[in-house]
Amino acid sequence: MVNSSHEAMHRIFQEDPGIFTRTFRTLGIPFTDPVSVSLLPTDLTETRPLERRVDTLLRVDTADGDGYLLAVEAQGRKDPAKHSSWTYYLAHLNAKYGVGPVLLVVCQDEATARWAARPIRIGPPQWPSLTVRPLVLGPHNVPAVTDPSTAARDVPLAAFSAITHGKDPNAPAILKALAAALKTVDEETALIFGELTELGLGKTPAAQIWRDLMAIDLSFFRSETSQRLRAEGRAEGKAEGLAEAVVRVLEQRGVSVSQDVSDRVHGCTDTDVLDEWLARALSATEAEDLFTDV
């Protein structure tokens, strides 16, 4: 069943196809930067009874003339049936467009990524007639972007890093860097990559951390959580909305919030102080840590 996380993992390449070349260049595979990219139909069906669709299909043209097709597949788990599908995709694309195809598989866990990276050999062991070699991106080879300035220099790659590392212990640091980077770009770009990140994280614990981070600046994002918090903020006032966000972030992270702490937070009307407490709530180990040196 296709879910929102699956969609975001491949759709991010439609927003910025250059992620592909930039990432693999760091891995020692020198793909040429694209000069133009075209989104192609994803339907690879040849006969009506058997429907086959690749997740995203891009035609990449380069200055040196060595263009290629980039077929992107988001893979959430090991699925042996995909081997025959991927083989079919590449053979069909080569025959249909006369352009060499590249299969890119995007994963969120290392075990699935390493499974997907194995060569697929078609034919008897002594003489395989066809070998498929997928390129795979996942937490094992996509850089973890934890520095806000690095994230700001390449927001699409930072968002992709956040999605692929969504199940890692390092996810909170990556998400904080991306949240800071989104404040440096225009609202439309911030909206696109903020929403893609939320979709890509799916139902992981990191998704709640991301929603809490996005609640800090409600003007940029239209996710379900931010819409609800924005409505609450209009009804209760900015200070009350921030106070509620501080307590909610602590509780979502499993930090116990006493009645005294809750009363102090909700009793504060200084939005600058509440902003500081909200930032501290993302890493505090005890609720009282909010008030240190304030």
Secondary structure as GFF3:
##gff-version 3
##sequence-region A 1 294
A	DSSP	alpha_helix	4	15	.	.	.	ID=ss1
A	DSSP	alpha_helix	18	26	.	.	.	ID=ss2
A	DSSP	beta_strand	34	39	.	.	.	ID=ss3
A	DSSP	beta_strand	56	62	.	.	.	ID=ss4
A	DSSP	beta_strand	68	74	.	.	.	ID=ss5
A	DSSP	alpha_helix	81	97	.	.	.	ID=ss6
A	DSSP	beta_strand	101	106	.	.	.	ID=ss7
A	DSSP	alpha_helix	110	116	.	.	.	ID=ss8
A	DSSP	beta_strand	120	122	.	.	.	ID=ss9
A	DSSP	beta_strand	130	132	.	.	.	ID=ss10
A	DSSP	beta_strand	135	137	.	.	.	ID=ss11
A	DSSP	alpha_helix	148	153	.	.	.	ID=ss12
A	DSSP	alpha_helix	155	164	.	.	.	ID=ss13
A	DSSP	alpha_helix	171	182	.	.	.	ID=ss14
A	DSSP	alpha_helix	187	201	.	.	.	ID=ss15
A	DSSP	alpha_helix	205	214	.	.	.	ID=ss16
A	DSSP	alpha_helix	224	236	.	.	.	ID=ss17
A	DSSP	alpha_helix	238	252	.	.	.	ID=ss18
A	DSSP	alpha_helix	259	267	.	.	.	ID=ss19
A	DSSP	alpha_helix	271	281	.	.	.	ID=ss20
A	DSSP	three_ten_helix	287	291	.	.	.	ID=ss21
###
